[in-house]
């Protein structure tokens, strides 16, 4: 079974590097992701979800180094707040750098990022070679997918691969906080 997961993760990494969209388990729900630098892949993902690009998207990574190109540090305190929770189930909103595409930040000058502790999501980032888009595998306004079958139904099987695995045990999507002041933006 471990070999199956390794092979699927390697395939998922290749698909992401070539513009693919993959579904995978995260801390609480099934996620769908792609290469944040590939506009066509992001547009395809947004179309699957029926989501407006202006809302912005979350990026996940397996390490701080993978998200550093996308974020500016508002202060040392902001950096300490975020890194004290990583890797983990906390998403932080930072000012976006010029490297962060507008189709990721949306109508904002910020970007939401998380260094995940979920072993499959983290390994997926490593197989890809950097941070990836991570949004719930559901249509906008619908409940997040908590099973592979729900993800397939929600996204009408329009993605390229579903990476098998277990969710991380949280009962709701990760908390989102503002790195500048620590305020909770989504509980």
Secondary structure, 3 states (H helix, E strand, C coil): CHHHHHHHHHHHHHHHHCCCCEEEECCCCEEEECECCCHHHHHHHHHHHCCCHHHCCEEEECCHHHHHCCEECCCHHHHHHHHCCCCCCEEEEEEECCCCCHHHHCCCCEEEEEECCCHHHHHHHHHHCCCEECEECCCCCCCCCCCHHHHHHHCCCCCCEECCCCCCCCCCCCEEEECCCCCEEEC
